[in-house]
Amino acid sequence: MGKRLVVLGAGESGTGTAILARRKGWDVFVSDKGPIKKKYKNALLHNDISWEEGKHTAERILNADEVMKSPGIPDYAPFVKAIQKKGIPVISEIEFTGRYTQAKTICITGSNGKTTTTLLTGHLLQKAGVSVGIAGNVGSSFAWQVAEQKHDVYVLEISSFQLDGMKDFRADIAVLLNITPDHLNRYDHSFEKYIQSKLHIMQNQTPAETVIYCADDPVLEARIKQTENGPRLIPFSIKKTLVEGAWINDNGILTINIKSEEFNMDLLELSLKGQHNIYNSMASGISARLLEIRKEVIREGLSDFQNVEHRLESVGYVRGIEFINDSKATNVNSTWYALESMTKPVIWIVGGQDKGNDYSDLGELVQKKVKAIVCLGKDNSHIIKVFGKMVPAIFETSSATDAVKAAYLAGNPGDVVLLSPACASFDLFENFEDRGKQFKQAVYDL
């Protein structure tokens, strides 16, 4: 056997990394402090990979040459500290997998819009006949795909946690959608540390690579400056006209200009609605043009794409009240976009595991659009304190069924019930998908 890799966490990224490492001749051991799902146990057994669950055994881990840490495990976890103290490198799936593929990579990060932009970019490339893998925080693991498939391009949704473990990896195209406060509990409650984590996506890039970024985002506009040996910078904006990149003309036409070749499309043709989705469509369109995808294919792809589940997903109508599932909105900024795009009176279902949220940015929208709030969480005191005097009615619930019933009773025909929690889901649900599915089932049961 070759060098020893220990994988902490046997979820999608951990199991995928273990399989790739095994096939590349590493001696692999997988350790998960919790129970391992049957799907991943079977994959490990099938690939003759040793594993343990429910514990971390020091003597089987601290003899590693490298450790791949799943993104859900924080750097401050005591066992991670012990590994680092021994001088063992701790890396991410992205870092490990990048060593074993020559495929082009489009790496997408941001506080909001990552999943939609990743899936939309993949959709445009698939329509063009490109052999493309969609991975990272969405789809199957990057490592697992590299182990078992061969693609020419990978579109990767990359979280700040994955970027923290990136050392030598280099993105061919890096996309920075926005940076707003999120996950600050993982960054010593420091927005600056979180910003630095997001900007890691540009590390190691040279003039041969590209950064696509939102010129309307104040953090990005202040931080991203052209350097002598840095990557090519391509901005997008809905507020100003640019020389190169993407913008909106006065007559509502989206323009993408790359290498003096213009692509134009009426905003009304975009399948994804709302200001945030214009940004997502711009980023995807620029990425596709950089890979020389034909304009006709981009136009068709931007107009027929179906959005991801749990992101502003219309569940249906019950007696004239529309129900929208935006369970993927796990931070304040994402919920801001959801509320901003509403055109009917809103009964807002909000709450969950608060990550140190600052709700002040939502105040104006809540006063203008929200007629009632339904709290869905174990501790709703922060939400009630901030919004209690802004809306006529606030209800507290602790299950998706009760939240949907309360919202329904508070609504009238022509209203919309919006589940856009602005919080993580882990107080009452397994994850945001579980929260969204329970919400949808509760609507179907009305």
ABEGO torsion letter per residue (X at the ends): XBBBBBBBEABAAAAAAAAAAAAAGBBBBBBBABBBBAAAAAAAAAAGBBBBBGBBBAAAAAABABBBBBAABBAABAAAAAAAAAGBBBBBAAAAAAAABABBBBBBBEABGAAAAAAAAAAAAAAAGBBBBBBEABEBBAAAAAAABBBABBBBBBBAAAAAABAABBBABBBBABBBBBGAAAAGGBAAAAAAAAAAAABGBBAABBBBBBAABAAAAAABBBBAABBBBBBBBAABBBABEBBBBAAGBBBBBBGGBBBBBBAAABABBEAAAAAAAAAAAAAAAAAGBBAAAAAAAAAABBBBBGBGBBAEBBGGBBBBBAAABABAAAAAAAAAABABBBBBBBEEBBAGBBAAAAAAAAAAABABBBBBBABAAAAAAAAAAABABBBBBABAAAAAAAAAAABBBGBBBBBBAGBBAAAABABAAAAAAAAAAAAAAX
